[in-house]
């Protein structure tokens, strides 16, 4: 009964959010629509990082290598193969980052804790160096410009250069992937990873191969980050070394911590708040990174659970207030009947 009520609430909120996002282009200017498209792209990137950190307990300083690899793969293939469809520009990076995640994860996941974190940083530096030095392919410091291919749906050809059309395309595709990520956390694999984080020795005793489980999750999160990276290249129509730099990992780390690692709602909130605050602060000062850093420090010190923890706390208090009010009414009515 409790699970059925939770799913009913989830469906209600999903429908509400869907209807809201569908009508946004009708109410807001194109700049705000573009900003919300960016939020969706970084939301998926933050969700992938949250699955790695929040569910598996693996702190990575190199998640940008998957995001940047996806962005560069999309840009390179679009430049090298002008007739490539938009589906090819998305699925090829996902395949490449899946392979990269599988290969690198087989080396990294032999280590834990600080060693794992430092090795991810080292691999990210390696990928950054490749993107910088391989100028003939990646464009080096100059980066690569791309043009979004049109979307052919058979009966019509949608112009993806129109930001409103690309907004709806991003909303549908990334929304479906985000829902699958939520479903993944409820599967046996998702629960296994969570239990491994809580008590790995016990899971080994029960016969689980914890190394394989972590490798599968690492590969999956790498593919998700590559997926987001491909959309990043298509959205900005440009890919540079900033997409694969340590600053991009810092960005997703800030988004995840600001939103909260306790649920998949946290990264979405974090991406929304971070993107809009960055946009606001960058218009008034060149030192907006300093302010974002202070916000991050305050969040870690006073709200370690992030914005999602605040929302869930308010929800539980509201539910408790309603329950108290209801039971109070029942008691009062009972007393009146007695008298």
Residue pairs with C-beta under 8 A, 6 or more apart in sequence:
14 179
18 175
21 36
21 171
22 168
22 171
24 32
24 33
24 36
24 167
25 33
25 164
25 167
25 168
28 36
30 163
30 164
33 163
33 164
33 167
34 163
34 167
35 275
35 276
35 279
36 167
37 163
37 166
37 167
37 170
37 235
38 235
38 275
39 271
39 272
39 275
39 276
40 170
40 171
40 174
40 175
40 231
41 170
41 174
41 228
41 231
41 232
41 235
42 228
42 251
42 252
42 255
42 271
42 274
42 275
43 174
43 178
43 267
43 268
43 271
43 272
44 174
44 177
44 178
44 224
44 227
44 228
44 231
45 67
45 224
45 225
45 228
45 229
45 232
45 252
45 255
45 271
46 252
46 255
46 256
46 259
46 267
46 268
46 270
46 271
47 178
47 181
47 224
47 264
47 267
47 268
48 63
48 66
48 181
48 221
48 222
48 224
48 225
48 227
48 228
49 60
49 63
49 221
49 225
49 252
49 253
49 255
49 256
49 267
50 256
50 261
50 264
50 266
50 267
51 181
51 184
51 185
51 217
51 220
51 221
51 224
52 58
52 60
52 63
52 217
52 218
52 221
53 59
53 60
53 256
53 261
54 256
54 261
54 262
54 266
55 185
55 190
55 193
55 194
55 197
55 217
56 193
56 194
56 196
56 197
56 214
56 217
56 218
57 197
58 116
58 214
58 218
59 116
59 117
60 116
60 117
60 120
60 249
61 117
61 118
61 120
61 121
61 124
61 246
61 249
62 119
62 120
62 121
62 122
62 123
62 124
62 127
62 249
63 120
63 124
63 221
63 225
63 249
63 252
64 124
64 243
64 244
64 245
64 246
64 247
64 248
64 249
64 252
65 100
65 104
65 120
65 123
65 124
65 126
65 127
65 128
65 244
66 97
66 100
66 101
66 221
66 222
66 223
66 225
66 226
66 229
67 225
67 226
67 228
67 229
67 232
67 243
67 244
67 248
67 252
68 127
68 128
68 131
68 229
68 239
68 241
68 243
68 244
68 245
68 248
69 93
69 96
69 97
69 100
69 127
69 226
69 229
69 244
70 93
70 94
70 96
70 97
70 225
70 226
70 227
70 228
70 229
70 230
70 232
70 233
71 93
71 229
71 230
71 232
71 233
71 239
71 243
71 244
72 131
72 138
72 144
72 229
72 233
72 239
72 243
72 244
73 92
73 93
73 96
73 97
73 226
73 229
73 230
74 89
74 90
74 92
74 93
74 146
74 229
74 230
74 233
74 234
74 239
75 144
75 145
75 146
75 233
75 238
75 239
76 137
76 138
76 144
77 84
77 88
77 89
77 92
77 93
78 84
78 89
78 146
78 147
78 149
78 233
79 144
79 146
81 88
84 149
85 149
85 152
86 148
86 149
86 150
86 151
86 160
86 234
89 149
89 230
89 233
89 234
90 173
90 227
90 230
90 231
90 234
93 226
93 227
93 229
93 230
94 223
94 226
94 227
94 230
96 226
97 222
97 223
97 225
97 226
97 227
97 229
98 219
98 222
98 223
98 226
100 222
100 226
101 218
101 219
101 220
101 221
101 222
101 223
102 215
102 219
104 123
104 222
105 214
105 215
105 218
105 219
105 222
106 215
107 119
108 116
108 119
108 120
108 123
108 218
109 116
109 211
109 214
109 215
109 218
110 211
111 119
121 246
124 244
124 246
124 249
125 246
127 244
128 241
128 244
128 245
128 246
130 138
131 138
131 140
131 241
131 244
132 138
132 140
132 141
132 241
133 140
134 140
135 142
138 144
138 241
139 239
139 240
140 241
141 240
141 241
142 240
143 238
143 239
143 240
143 241
144 238
144 239
144 240
145 237
145 238
146 233
146 234
146 237
146 238
146 239
147 161
147 237
148 160
148 161
148 166
148 234
148 237
149 160
150 157
150 158
150 159
150 160
151 157
151 158
151 160
151 165
151 169
152 158
158 165
158 169
159 165
160 166
160 169
160 234
166 234
166 235
170 231
170 235
173 231
174 228
174 231
177 224
177 227
178 264
178 268
181 224
181 264
182 264
184 190
184 220
185 191
185 194
185 264
189 213
189 216
189 217
192 203
192 208
192 213
193 213
193 214
193 217
195 202
195 203
196 203
196 208
196 210
196 213
196 214
200 210
203 210
204 210
229 243
232 239
232 243
233 239
233 243
242 248
251 274
254 270
254 274
254 292
254 296
255 267
255 270
255 271
255 274
256 266
256 267
256 270
256 306
257 270
257 296
257 299
257 300
257 306
258 269
258 270
258 273
258 274
258 295
258 296
258 299
258 306
258 307
259 265
259 266
259 267
259 268
259 269
259 270
259 271
259 273
259 306
259 307
259 308
260 266
260 269
260 270
260 305
260 306
260 307
260 308
260 309
261 305
261 306
262 305
262 306
262 308
262 309
262 312
263 308
263 312
265 308
265 311
266 306
266 307
266 308
269 306
269 307
269 308
269 311
270 306
270 307
273 307
274 292
277 292
277 295
278 288
278 292
281 288
281 291
281 292
282 288
285 291
299 306
303 309
303 310
